[in-house]
Amino acid sequence: MSANYFDVLGVPAFRGRAFHPDDDAAGANPVVILSYGYWQRRFGANPALVNGTVMLNGAPYTVVGVTPPGFTGTKIGHATDLWVPSACSRGSCAKNPFWRTGDCGGYPSSGG
């Protein structure tokens, strides 16, 4: 997804920030934005996770933000747990079996 995805949709970060253009540049450090629901389910809504690291497909990603409650992406009937910039789709996470290019850089919800 492009770095301006959240800005274009008018979706502010609940915690942290949205993507910056630098996040989408070749060679950028890998970053991720978590959905509010996933942040609660998986990480107990720990505010210290923002600017912390999570592992995706065996690689460390810096959590730069959390979406506001209720925002689960733009596909009706499909909740997304996390988003990575387009630079990631050209890199290591493109090899992840959960990667779905049709979801604009989002990973499908685990449903749990």
MARLUMVEX-969823 format. One record per residue (C-alpha): residue number from 1; residue in three letters; x, y, z. Coordinates in steps of 0.2 Angstrom, whole numbers, plus 5000, padded with zeros to 4 digits. Layout:
REM residues N
> NUM, ALA, X, Y, Z
...
REM end
This chain:
REM residues 112
> 1, MET, 5000, 5000, 5000
> 2, SER, 5006, 5018, 4997
> 3, ALA, 5012, 5028, 5012
> 4, ASN, 4997, 5040, 5011
> 5, TYR, 4984, 5026, 5012
> 6, PHE, 4978, 5031, 5029
> 7, ASP, 4979, 5050, 5025
> 8, VAL, 4969, 5048, 5010
> 9, LEU, 4955, 5039, 5019
> 10, GLY, 4956, 5052, 5033
> 11, VAL, 4960, 5038, 5046
> 12, PRO, 4971, 5046, 5060
> 13, ALA, 4982, 5034, 5071
> 14, PHE, 4974, 5030, 5088
> 15, ARG, 4992, 5028, 5094
> 16, GLY, 5008, 5032, 5086
> 17, ARG, 5007, 5038, 5068
> 18, ALA, 5002, 5034, 5050
> 19, PHE, 5015, 5029, 5037
> 20, HIS, 5027, 5042, 5031
> 21, PRO, 5033, 5043, 5013
> 22, ASP, 5051, 5038, 5019
> 23, ASP, 5043, 5021, 5025
> 24, ASP, 5039, 5017, 5007
> 25, ALA, 5056, 5020, 5000
> 26, ALA, 5067, 5006, 4994
> 27, GLY, 5079, 5000, 5008
> 28, ALA, 5068, 5008, 5022
> 29, ASN, 5067, 5000, 5039
> 30, PRO, 5052, 4988, 5039
> 31, VAL, 5037, 4996, 5048
> 32, VAL, 5019, 4990, 5052
> 33, ILE, 5003, 4998, 5058
> 34, LEU, 4992, 4987, 5069
> 35, SER, 4973, 4987, 5069
> 36, TYR, 4966, 4992, 5086
> 37, GLY, 4957, 4975, 5088
> 38, TYR, 4973, 4965, 5084
> 39, TRP, 4983, 4976, 5096
> 40, GLN, 4971, 4972, 5110
> 41, ARG, 4969, 4953, 5106
> 42, ARG, 4987, 4949, 5103
> 43, PHE, 4997, 4962, 5113
> 44, GLY, 4984, 4967, 5127
> 45, ALA, 4983, 4985, 5121
> 46, ASN, 5001, 4988, 5127
> 47, PRO, 5005, 5006, 5123
> 48, ALA, 5023, 5003, 5125
> 49, LEU, 5022, 4992, 5109
> 50, VAL, 5022, 5008, 5098
> 51, ASN, 5040, 5010, 5092
> 52, GLY, 5043, 4993, 5098
> 53, THR, 5047, 4978, 5087
> 54, VAL, 5036, 4963, 5081
> 55, MET, 5042, 4948, 5071
> 56, LEU, 5033, 4946, 5054
> 57, ASN, 5038, 4931, 5043
> 58, GLY, 5054, 4930, 5053
> 59, ALA, 5059, 4948, 5051
> 60, PRO, 5058, 4962, 5064
> 61, TYR, 5046, 4976, 5060
> 62, THR, 5044, 4992, 5070
> 63, VAL, 5026, 4996, 5075
> 64, VAL, 5024, 5014, 5071
> 65, GLY, 5005, 5015, 5074
> 66, VAL, 4988, 5008, 5079
> 67, THR, 4972, 5012, 5069
> 68, PRO, 4957, 5019, 5078
> 69, PRO, 4944, 5007, 5085
> 70, GLY, 4932, 5000, 5072
> 71, PHE, 4944, 5003, 5057
> 72, THR, 4948, 4986, 5049
> 73, GLY, 4952, 4991, 5031
> 74, THR, 4943, 4995, 5016
> 75, LYS, 4936, 4978, 5010
> 76, ILE, 4918, 4975, 5016
> 77, GLY, 4917, 4959, 5025
> 78, HIS, 4936, 4957, 5027
> 79, ALA, 4945, 4963, 5043
> 80, THR, 4963, 4967, 5042
> 81, ASP, 4975, 4965, 5057
> 82, LEU, 4990, 4974, 5051
> 83, TRP, 4997, 4985, 5036
> 84, VAL, 5014, 4987, 5029
> 85, PRO, 5020, 4999, 5016
> 86, SER, 5022, 4994, 4997
> 87, ALA, 5041, 4993, 5000
> 88, CYS, 5038, 4978, 5010
> 89, SER, 5027, 4969, 4997
> 90, ARG, 5043, 4970, 4986
> 91, GLY, 5053, 4962, 5000
> 92, SER, 5053, 4949, 5013
> 93, CYS, 5034, 4949, 5017
> 94, ALA, 5030, 4945, 4999
> 95, LYS, 5035, 4928, 5003
> 96, ASN, 5023, 4926, 5017
> 97, PRO, 5009, 4914, 5014
> 98, PHE, 4997, 4926, 5022
> 99, TRP, 5002, 4940, 5010
> 100, ARG, 4988, 4946, 4999
> 101, THR, 4992, 4959, 4986
> 102, GLY, 4973, 4962, 4984
> 103, ASP, 4972, 4968, 5002
> 104, CYS, 4983, 4984, 4999
> 105, GLY, 4997, 4978, 5010
> 106, GLY, 4986, 4972, 5024
> 107, TYR, 4987, 4955, 5032
> 108, PRO, 4970, 4946, 5034
> 109, SER, 4963, 4945, 5052
> 110, SER, 4966, 4930, 5062
> 111, GLY, 4948, 4931, 5068
> 112, GLY, 4953, 4928, 5086
REM end
